[in-house]
């Protein structure tokens, strides 16, 4: 194999391919990138047995062939070559070395037989689609919060994509996450209780999960974060992007502002109630205080949700 290729095109192609290569690998061939030169182009292929990346670049092929070289080392060499350089790659197949030449720079990389490189089996699929990258990224971003992280159930670690007719004229790519966590919650005690109180809090823009969070936050306001994280199957705190994305799916703008108003007025702390009871020597004042602040919070949240919804 002997080819000549511009440094910029080579760097882009090798950079894409080596992105899936793990630096520490127990299988040597998986640390290599497969270089195949034929016609007027050269392809670079890398895999970690889960993902395979193939990138092609135009090149002057003097002698067709294929070989594999360490991906990370090859990428580092190309990255440090001067801009605009013409890179010559030569492999005679017998020495077990591929030479990289560019100007006065000369490198030799150990190779492994191309026959040892695993090629992921390709299959014929009945459905295929073309989608702009930003649109596809948005679809994945909206579904990724529900993806399972349990390695024992690989079938729940992905996103199911299918094409469904949106109307007679067009089709819409839909993503359905296979995670059953949220469906199973409906049959738990928390799920049944949330469904029971949902009609009362729906006018505030809340669903049953927010309702369960509000009830558990009677222990302390910050408990709602942990509760929602559990209900959505997400680990993290209030700054977790997964929890934020999940709440954006279920909360409208009116509901989000109403939730802030509710917590501003509600007496969401039983330790405060206990303190008032101890100071007043009875339950009359604490119950009255808890009731009127709860009613005030409910009315305030209701008005806020209606006004914000009307404005937007």
C-alpha atoms as a printed R data frame, in Angstrom:
    type eleno elety resid chain resno       x       y      z
1   ATOM     1    CA   UNK     A     1   0.000   0.000  0.000
2   ATOM     2    CA   UNK     A     2   1.282   3.432 -0.944
3   ATOM     3    CA   UNK     A     3  -0.786   6.616 -0.822
4   ATOM     4    CA   UNK     A     4  -0.398  10.389 -0.640
5   ATOM     5    CA   UNK     A     5  -2.947  12.482  1.239
6   ATOM     6    CA   UNK     A     6  -3.248  16.024  2.538
7   ATOM     7    CA   UNK     A     7  -2.597  16.443  6.234
8   ATOM     8    CA   UNK     A     8  -5.939  18.219  6.935
9   ATOM     9    CA   UNK     A     9  -8.037  15.485  5.294
10  ATOM    10    CA   UNK     A    10  -5.995  12.769  7.000
11  ATOM    11    CA   UNK     A    11  -6.283  14.386 10.438
12  ATOM    12    CA   UNK     A    12 -10.057  14.751 10.145
13  ATOM    13    CA   UNK     A    13 -10.581  11.146  9.046
14  ATOM    14    CA   UNK     A    14  -8.209   9.614 11.601
15  ATOM    15    CA   UNK     A    15  -9.625  11.823 14.372
16  ATOM    16    CA   UNK     A    16 -13.140  10.563 13.653
17  ATOM    17    CA   UNK     A    17 -12.054   6.933 13.577
18  ATOM    18    CA   UNK     A    18  -9.861   6.933 16.685
19  ATOM    19    CA   UNK     A    19 -12.598   8.546 18.799
20  ATOM    20    CA   UNK     A    20 -14.038   5.095 19.582
21  ATOM    21    CA   UNK     A    21 -10.704   3.470 20.412
22  ATOM    22    CA   UNK     A    22 -10.021   2.892 24.093
23  ATOM    23    CA   UNK     A    23  -6.510   3.809 25.210
24  ATOM    24    CA   UNK     A    24  -6.287   0.766 27.471
25  ATOM    25    CA   UNK     A    25  -7.355  -2.329 25.618
26  ATOM    26    CA   UNK     A    26  -6.817  -6.001 26.400
27  ATOM    27    CA   UNK     A    27  -7.285  -6.909 22.724
28  ATOM    28    CA   UNK     A    28  -4.413  -5.323 20.752
29  ATOM    29    CA   UNK     A    29  -6.207  -5.185 17.398
30  ATOM    30    CA   UNK     A    30  -8.990  -3.040 18.881
31  ATOM    31    CA   UNK     A    31  -6.422  -0.341 19.539
32  ATOM    32    CA   UNK     A    32  -5.670  -0.134 15.823
33  ATOM    33    CA   UNK     A    33  -7.314   1.668 12.942
34  ATOM    34    CA   UNK     A    34  -7.833  -0.224  9.683
35  ATOM    35    CA   UNK     A    35  -6.566   1.704  6.657
36  ATOM    36    CA   UNK     A    36  -7.907   0.581  3.276
37  ATOM    37    CA   UNK     A    37  -6.740   2.286  0.085
38  ATOM    38    CA   UNK     A    38  -8.493   1.697 -3.201
39  ATOM    39    CA   UNK     A    39  -9.368   3.777 -6.233
40  ATOM    40    CA   UNK     A    40  -9.033   7.472 -5.434
41  ATOM    41    CA   UNK     A    41  -9.863   7.346 -1.723
42  ATOM    42    CA   UNK     A    42  -8.733   5.808  1.541
43  ATOM    43    CA   UNK     A    43 -10.991   4.667  4.386
44  ATOM    44    CA   UNK     A    44 -10.219   4.555  8.094
45  ATOM    45    CA   UNK     A    45 -12.155   2.098 10.252
46  ATOM    46    CA   UNK     A    46 -12.098   1.679 14.040
47  ATOM    47    CA   UNK     A    47 -14.289  -0.214 16.490
48  ATOM    48    CA   UNK     A    48 -14.683  -1.135 20.158
49  ATOM    49    CA   UNK     A    49 -17.032  -4.024 19.237
50  ATOM    50    CA   UNK     A    50 -20.030  -1.884 20.249
51  ATOM    51    CA   UNK     A    51 -19.522   1.021 17.849
52  ATOM    52    CA   UNK     A    52 -17.844   1.078 14.464
53  ATOM    53    CA   UNK     A    53 -16.719   4.321 12.827
54  ATOM    54    CA   UNK     A    54 -15.721   4.536  9.165
55  ATOM    55    CA   UNK     A    55 -14.450   7.724  7.542
56  ATOM    56    CA   UNK     A    56 -13.203   8.229  3.996
57  ATOM    57    CA   UNK     A    57 -10.896  10.841  2.532
58  ATOM    58    CA   UNK     A    58  -9.682  11.567 -1.012
59  ATOM    59    CA   UNK     A    59  -6.137  10.438 -1.678
60  ATOM    60    CA   UNK     A    60  -3.711   9.619 -4.462
61  ATOM    61    CA   UNK     A    61  -3.416   5.835 -4.347
62  ATOM    62    CA   UNK     A    62  -0.253   4.607 -6.047
63  ATOM    63    CA   UNK     A    63  -0.601   1.069 -4.745
64  ATOM    64    CA   UNK     A    64  -3.836  -0.287 -3.258
65  ATOM    65    CA   UNK     A    65  -3.787  -2.255 -0.055
66  ATOM    66    CA   UNK     A    66  -4.802  -2.379  3.583
67  ATOM    67    CA   UNK     A    67  -3.168  -2.516  7.000
68  ATOM    68    CA   UNK     A    68  -3.788  -1.597 10.636
69  ATOM    69    CA   UNK     A    69  -1.750   0.724 12.872
70  ATOM    70    CA   UNK     A    70  -2.167   1.990 16.464
71  ATOM    71    CA   UNK     A    71  -4.941   4.570 16.204
72  ATOM    72    CA   UNK     A    72  -3.983   6.934 19.039
73  ATOM    73    CA   UNK     A    73  -0.285   7.037 18.117
74  ATOM    74    CA   UNK     A    74  -1.091   7.562 14.439
75  ATOM    75    CA   UNK     A    75  -3.474  10.390 15.295
76  ATOM    76    CA   UNK     A    76  -0.881  12.106 17.504
77  ATOM    77    CA   UNK     A    77   1.734  11.923 14.743
78  ATOM    78    CA   UNK     A    78  -0.598  13.393 12.146
79  ATOM    79    CA   UNK     A    79  -1.785  16.099 14.530
80  ATOM    80    CA   UNK     A    80   1.778  17.339 15.054
81  ATOM    81    CA   UNK     A    81   2.637  17.492 11.357
82  ATOM    82    CA   UNK     A    82   2.802  20.992  9.819
83  ATOM    83    CA   UNK     A    83  -0.349  22.427  8.245
84  ATOM    84    CA   UNK     A    84  -0.633  21.927  4.510
85  ATOM    85    CA   UNK     A    85   1.847  19.043  4.465
86  ATOM    86    CA   UNK     A    86   1.465  16.196  1.994
87  ATOM    87    CA   UNK     A    87   1.625  12.932  3.916
88  ATOM    88    CA   UNK     A    88   2.917   9.736  2.320
89  ATOM    89    CA   UNK     A    89   1.866   6.398  3.818
90  ATOM    90    CA   UNK     A    90   3.758   3.288  2.723
91  ATOM    91    CA   UNK     A    91   3.351  -0.322  3.778
92  ATOM    92    CA   UNK     A    92   5.043  -3.183  1.945
93  ATOM    93    CA   UNK     A    93   3.182  -5.851  3.909
94  ATOM    94    CA   UNK     A    94   6.330  -7.840  4.730
95  ATOM    95    CA   UNK     A    95   8.252  -5.733  7.240
96  ATOM    96    CA   UNK     A    96   5.324  -5.273  9.616
97  ATOM    97    CA   UNK     A    97   5.896  -1.525  9.529
98  ATOM    98    CA   UNK     A    98   4.085   1.398  7.928
99  ATOM    99    CA   UNK     A    99   6.117   4.532  7.246
100 ATOM   100    CA   UNK     A   100   4.659   8.007  7.595
101 ATOM   101    CA   UNK     A   101   6.546  10.695  5.687
102 ATOM   102    CA   UNK     A   102   5.869  14.422  5.524
103 ATOM   103    CA   UNK     A   103   8.678  16.781  4.552
104 ATOM   104    CA   UNK     A   104  11.672  16.000  6.733
105 ATOM   105    CA   UNK     A   105   9.560  14.003  9.208
106 ATOM   106    CA   UNK     A   106   9.693  10.238  9.029
107 ATOM   107    CA   UNK     A   107   7.927   7.745 11.325
108 ATOM   108    CA   UNK     A   108   7.549   3.975 11.367
109 ATOM   109    CA   UNK     A   109   4.510   2.357 13.009
110 ATOM   110    CA   UNK     A   110   4.095  -1.318 13.846
111 ATOM   111    CA   UNK     A   111   1.239  -2.959 11.969
112 ATOM   112    CA   UNK     A   112  -1.068  -5.912 12.565
113 ATOM   113    CA   UNK     A   113  -2.641  -8.029  9.807
114 ATOM   114    CA   UNK     A   114  -5.885  -6.666  8.416
115 ATOM   115    CA   UNK     A   115  -7.366 -10.180  8.705
116 ATOM   116    CA   UNK     A   116  -7.274  -9.849 12.509
117 ATOM   117    CA   UNK     A   117  -9.400  -6.686 12.466
118 ATOM   118    CA   UNK     A   118 -13.035  -7.409 13.463
119 ATOM   119    CA   UNK     A   119 -15.603  -6.194 10.969
120 ATOM   120    CA   UNK     A   120 -19.028  -5.657 12.488
121 ATOM   121    CA   UNK     A   121 -21.676  -7.691 10.711
122 ATOM   122    CA   UNK     A   122 -23.921  -5.600  8.533
123 ATOM   123    CA   UNK     A   123 -27.590  -6.409  8.180
124 ATOM   124    CA   UNK     A   124 -30.329  -5.420  5.804
125 ATOM   125    CA   UNK     A   125 -32.904  -3.259  7.568
126 ATOM   126    CA   UNK     A   126 -36.392  -2.660  6.272
127 ATOM   127    CA   UNK     A   127 -36.422   0.907  7.587
128 ATOM   128    CA   UNK     A   128 -33.933   3.678  6.974
129 ATOM   129    CA   UNK     A   129 -34.109   7.447  7.234
130 ATOM   130    CA   UNK     A   130 -32.161  10.620  6.624
131 ATOM   131    CA   UNK     A   131 -32.200  13.272  9.331
132 ATOM   132    CA   UNK     A   132 -30.319  16.489 10.005
133 ATOM   133    CA   UNK     A   133 -27.813  16.145 12.854
134 ATOM   134    CA   UNK     A   134 -29.346  18.891 15.093
135 ATOM   135    CA   UNK     A   135 -32.800  17.294 14.803
136 ATOM   136    CA   UNK     A   136 -31.505  13.811 15.602
137 ATOM   137    CA   UNK     A   137 -29.485  15.186 18.533
138 ATOM   138    CA   UNK     A   138 -32.623  16.882 19.913
139 ATOM   139    CA   UNK     A   139 -34.589  13.626 19.710
140 ATOM   140    CA   UNK     A   140 -31.910  11.756 21.650
141 ATOM   141    CA   UNK     A   141 -31.592  14.558 24.220
142 ATOM   142    CA   UNK     A   142 -35.317  14.353 24.973
143 ATOM   143    CA   UNK     A   143 -35.226  10.577 25.489
144 ATOM   144    CA   UNK     A   144 -31.839   9.976 27.119
145 ATOM   145    CA   UNK     A   145 -32.967  10.860 30.656
146 ATOM   146    CA   UNK     A   146 -35.015   7.652 30.804
147 ATOM   147    CA   UNK     A   147 -32.331   5.303 29.470
148 ATOM   148    CA   UNK     A   148 -31.430   2.562 31.922
149 ATOM   149    CA   UNK     A   149 -27.866   2.402 33.205
150 ATOM   150    CA   UNK     A   150 -28.089  -1.211 34.397
151 ATOM   151    CA   UNK     A   151 -25.526  -3.233 32.463
152 ATOM   152    CA   UNK     A   152 -27.381  -6.472 33.140
153 ATOM   153    CA   UNK     A   153 -30.257  -5.422 30.870
154 ATOM   154    CA   UNK     A   154 -28.679  -4.239 27.634
155 ATOM   155    CA   UNK     A   155 -32.021  -4.107 25.841
156 ATOM   156    CA   UNK     A   156 -32.990  -1.148 28.063
157 ATOM   157    CA   UNK     A   157 -29.773   0.769 27.442
158 ATOM   158    CA   UNK     A   158 -30.853   2.240 24.124
159 ATOM   159    CA   UNK     A   159 -33.511   4.233 22.329
160 ATOM   160    CA   UNK     A   160 -36.055   2.575 20.056
161 ATOM   161    CA   UNK     A   161 -36.478   4.535 16.817
162 ATOM   162    CA   UNK     A   162 -39.213   3.990 14.279
163 ATOM   163    CA   UNK     A   163 -40.956   5.881 11.511
164 ATOM   164    CA   UNK     A   164 -44.633   6.593 12.092
165 ATOM   165    CA   UNK     A   165 -47.036   8.480  9.869
166 ATOM   166    CA   UNK     A   166 -47.738  11.908 11.341
167 ATOM   167    CA   UNK     A   167 -50.302  12.625  8.596
168 ATOM   168    CA   UNK     A   168 -50.941  11.642  4.993
169 ATOM   169    CA   UNK     A   169 -48.180  13.886  3.656
170 ATOM   170    CA   UNK     A   170 -45.269  13.347  6.013
171 ATOM   171    CA   UNK     A   171 -43.617  10.938  8.418
172 ATOM   172    CA   UNK     A   172 -42.090  11.770 11.740
173 ATOM   173    CA   UNK     A   173 -39.233   9.972 13.381
174 ATOM   174    CA   UNK     A   174 -40.250   9.137 16.898
175 ATOM   175    CA   UNK     A   175 -38.122   7.919 19.733
176 ATOM   176    CA   UNK     A   176 -39.497   5.608 22.370
177 ATOM   177    CA   UNK     A   177 -37.332   4.701 25.300
178 ATOM   178    CA   UNK     A   178 -37.565   1.104 26.367
179 ATOM   179    CA   UNK     A   179 -37.136   1.921 30.040
180 ATOM   180    CA   UNK     A   180 -40.006   0.482 32.092
181 ATOM   181    CA   UNK     A   181 -39.135   2.311 35.303
182 ATOM   182    CA   UNK     A   182 -41.764   5.026 34.990
183 ATOM   183    CA   UNK     A   183 -44.525   2.618 34.009
184 ATOM   184    CA   UNK     A   184 -43.774   0.356 36.944
185 ATOM   185    CA   UNK     A   185 -44.030   3.289 39.353
186 ATOM   186    CA   UNK     A   186 -47.727   3.642 38.580
187 ATOM   187    CA   UNK     A   187 -48.369   0.388 40.441
188 ATOM   188    CA   UNK     A   188 -46.414   1.293 43.572
189 ATOM   189    CA   UNK     A   189 -47.913   2.908 46.676
190 ATOM   190    CA   UNK     A   190 -46.404   6.260 45.672
191 ATOM   191    CA   UNK     A   191 -47.842   5.938 42.174
192 ATOM   192    CA   UNK     A   192 -51.334   5.086 43.433
193 ATOM   193    CA   UNK     A   193 -51.249   7.940 45.949
194 ATOM   194    CA   UNK     A   194 -50.027  10.372 43.295
195 ATOM   195    CA   UNK     A   195 -52.825   9.369 40.942
196 ATOM   196    CA   UNK     A   196 -55.303   9.837 43.779
197 ATOM   197    CA   UNK     A   197 -54.301  13.468 44.440
198 ATOM   198    CA   UNK     A   198 -53.582  14.374 40.816
199 ATOM   199    CA   UNK     A   199 -57.079  15.781 40.074
200 ATOM   200    CA   UNK     A   200 -56.648  18.260 42.943
201 ATOM   201    CA   UNK     A   201 -53.253  19.546 41.805
202 ATOM   202    CA   UNK     A   202 -53.774  19.408 38.043
203 ATOM   203    CA   UNK     A   203 -55.218  22.977 37.974
204 ATOM   204    CA   UNK     A   204 -51.859  24.128 39.356
205 ATOM   205    CA   UNK     A   205 -50.025  22.622 36.375
206 ATOM   206    CA   UNK     A   206 -48.660  19.689 38.422
207 ATOM   207    CA   UNK     A   207 -48.771  15.991 37.588
208 ATOM   208    CA   UNK     A   208 -48.822  13.093 40.033
209 ATOM   209    CA   UNK     A   209 -45.018  12.972 40.371
210 ATOM   210    CA   UNK     A   210 -44.853  16.607 41.454
211 ATOM   211    CA   UNK     A   211 -47.707  15.876 43.875
212 ATOM   212    CA   UNK     A   212 -45.768  13.021 45.496
213 ATOM   213    CA   UNK     A   213 -42.714  15.285 45.683
214 ATOM   214    CA   UNK     A   214 -44.704  17.993 47.452
215 ATOM   215    CA   UNK     A   215 -46.056  15.535 50.022
216 ATOM   216    CA   UNK     A   216 -42.616  14.088 50.800
217 ATOM   217    CA   UNK     A   217 -41.190  17.606 51.072
218 ATOM   218    CA   UNK     A   218 -43.269  18.097 54.213
219 ATOM   219    CA   UNK     A   219 -40.250  16.575 55.975
220 ATOM   220    CA   UNK     A   220 -38.016  19.279 54.458
221 ATOM   221    CA   UNK     A   221 -38.252  21.323 51.276
222 ATOM   222    CA   UNK     A   222 -35.104  19.885 49.704
223 ATOM   223    CA   UNK     A   223 -36.497  16.334 49.897
224 ATOM   224    CA   UNK     A   224 -38.504  17.000 46.715
225 ATOM   225    CA   UNK     A   225 -35.272  16.843 44.673
226 ATOM   226    CA   UNK     A   226 -34.434  13.332 45.872
227 ATOM   227    CA   UNK     A   227 -38.049  12.222 45.460
228 ATOM   228    CA   UNK     A   228 -38.255  13.415 41.859
229 ATOM   229    CA   UNK     A   229 -34.877  11.846 41.132
230 ATOM   230    CA   UNK     A   230 -36.216   8.512 42.372
231 ATOM   231    CA   UNK     A   231 -39.506   8.813 40.467
232 ATOM   232    CA   UNK     A   232 -37.713   9.637 37.223
233 ATOM   233    CA   UNK     A   233 -35.022   7.016 37.832
234 ATOM   234    CA   UNK     A   234 -32.261   9.632 37.775
235 ATOM   235    CA   UNK     A   235 -29.305   9.916 40.117
236 ATOM   236    CA   UNK     A   236 -28.098  13.424 40.873
237 ATOM   237    CA   UNK     A   237 -29.005  16.681 42.557
238 ATOM   238    CA   UNK     A   238 -31.046  19.681 41.472
239 ATOM   239    CA   UNK     A   239 -28.286  20.629 39.013
240 ATOM   240    CA   UNK     A   240 -28.454  17.246 37.268
241 ATOM   241    CA   UNK     A   241 -29.073  17.821 33.546
242 ATOM   242    CA   UNK     A   242 -31.043  14.579 33.388
243 ATOM   243    CA   UNK     A   243 -33.535  15.702 36.046
244 ATOM   244    CA   UNK     A   244 -33.799  19.164 34.507
245 ATOM   245    CA   UNK     A   245 -34.554  17.667 31.103
246 ATOM   246    CA   UNK     A   246 -37.156  15.322 32.591
247 ATOM   247    CA   UNK     A   247 -38.938  18.185 34.356
248 ATOM   248    CA   UNK     A   248 -38.985  20.200 31.136
249 ATOM   249    CA   UNK     A   249 -40.928  17.360 29.548
250 ATOM   250    CA   UNK     A   250 -43.599  17.224 32.274
251 ATOM   251    CA   UNK     A   251 -43.803  20.822 33.525
252 ATOM   252    CA   UNK     A   252 -45.155  23.705 31.496
253 ATOM   253    CA   UNK     A   253 -43.838  27.218 32.113
254 ATOM   254    CA   UNK     A   254 -46.962  28.013 34.099
255 ATOM   255    CA   UNK     A   255 -46.552  24.888 36.212
256 ATOM   256    CA   UNK     A   256 -42.878  25.637 36.887
257 ATOM   257    CA   UNK     A   257 -43.586  29.189 38.073
258 ATOM   258    CA   UNK     A   258 -46.583  27.950 40.063
259 ATOM   259    CA   UNK     A   259 -44.341  25.435 41.846
260 ATOM   260    CA   UNK     A   260 -42.011  28.258 42.911
261 ATOM   261    CA   UNK     A   261 -44.971  30.272 44.196
262 ATOM   262    CA   UNK     A   262 -46.343  27.251 46.065
263 ATOM   263    CA   UNK     A   263 -43.083  26.698 47.916
264 ATOM   264    CA   UNK     A   264 -42.791  30.415 48.661
265 ATOM   265    CA   UNK     A   265 -46.027  30.364 50.692
266 ATOM   266    CA   UNK     A   266 -46.531  26.770 51.862
267 ATOM   267    CA   UNK     A   267 -45.365  25.670 55.294
268 ATOM   268    CA   UNK     A   268 -43.324  22.719 53.963
269 ATOM   269    CA   UNK     A   269 -41.495  21.695 57.124
270 ATOM   270    CA   UNK     A   270 -42.905  19.556 59.936
271 ATOM   271    CA   UNK     A   271 -40.071  20.561 62.243
272 ATOM   272    CA   UNK     A   272 -41.397  24.140 62.077
273 ATOM   273    CA   UNK     A   273 -44.874  22.913 62.985
274 ATOM   274    CA   UNK     A   274 -43.424  21.002 65.921
275 ATOM   275    CA   UNK     A   275 -41.529  24.092 67.064
276 ATOM   276    CA   UNK     A   276 -44.664  26.269 66.936
277 ATOM   277    CA   UNK     A   277 -46.586  23.631 68.857
278 ATOM   278    CA   UNK     A   278 -43.903  23.570 71.567
279 ATOM   279    CA   UNK     A   279 -43.790  27.363 71.849
280 ATOM   280    CA   UNK     A   280 -47.577  27.828 71.919
281 ATOM   281    CA   UNK     A   281 -48.283  24.807 74.104
282 ATOM   282    CA   UNK     A   282 -51.067  23.470 71.888
283 ATOM   283    CA   UNK     A   283 -52.088  22.366 68.399
284 ATOM   284    CA   UNK     A   284 -54.565  25.131 67.578
285 ATOM   285    CA   UNK     A   285 -52.062  27.712 66.304
286 ATOM   286    CA   UNK     A   286 -49.865  25.232 64.351
287 ATOM   287    CA   UNK     A   287 -52.891  23.691 62.618
288 ATOM   288    CA   UNK     A   288 -54.307  27.124 61.809
289 ATOM   289    CA   UNK     A   289 -50.927  28.313 60.530
290 ATOM   290    CA   UNK     A   290 -50.360  25.194 58.413
291 ATOM   291    CA   UNK     A   291 -53.886  25.375 56.958
292 ATOM   292    CA   UNK     A   292 -53.979  29.027 55.972
293 ATOM   293    CA   UNK     A   293 -50.467  28.944 54.518
294 ATOM   294    CA   UNK     A   294 -51.375  25.813 52.546
295 ATOM   295    CA   UNK     A   295 -54.540  27.417 51.196
296 ATOM   296    CA   UNK     A   296 -52.600  30.592 50.363
297 ATOM   297    CA   UNK     A   297 -49.965  28.555 48.521
298 ATOM   298    CA   UNK     A   298 -52.612  26.611 46.577
299 ATOM   299    CA   UNK     A   299 -54.529  29.735 45.526
300 ATOM   300    CA   UNK     A   300 -51.330  31.572 44.635
301 ATOM   301    CA   UNK     A   301 -50.067  28.660 42.537
302 ATOM   302    CA   UNK     A   302 -53.458  28.319 40.820
303 ATOM   303    CA   UNK     A   303 -53.587  32.007 39.883
304 ATOM   304    CA   UNK     A   304 -49.951  31.974 38.761
305 ATOM   305    CA   UNK     A   305 -50.452  28.956 36.507
306 ATOM   306    CA   UNK     A   306 -53.554  30.439 34.903
307 ATOM   307    CA   UNK     A   307 -51.969  33.856 34.332
308 ATOM   308    CA   UNK     A   308 -48.681  32.524 32.927
309 ATOM   309    CA   UNK     A   309 -50.508  30.036 30.704
310 ATOM   310    CA   UNK     A   310 -52.735  32.831 29.387
311 ATOM   311    CA   UNK     A   311 -49.773  35.124 28.722
312 ATOM   312    CA   UNK     A   312 -47.725  32.565 26.801
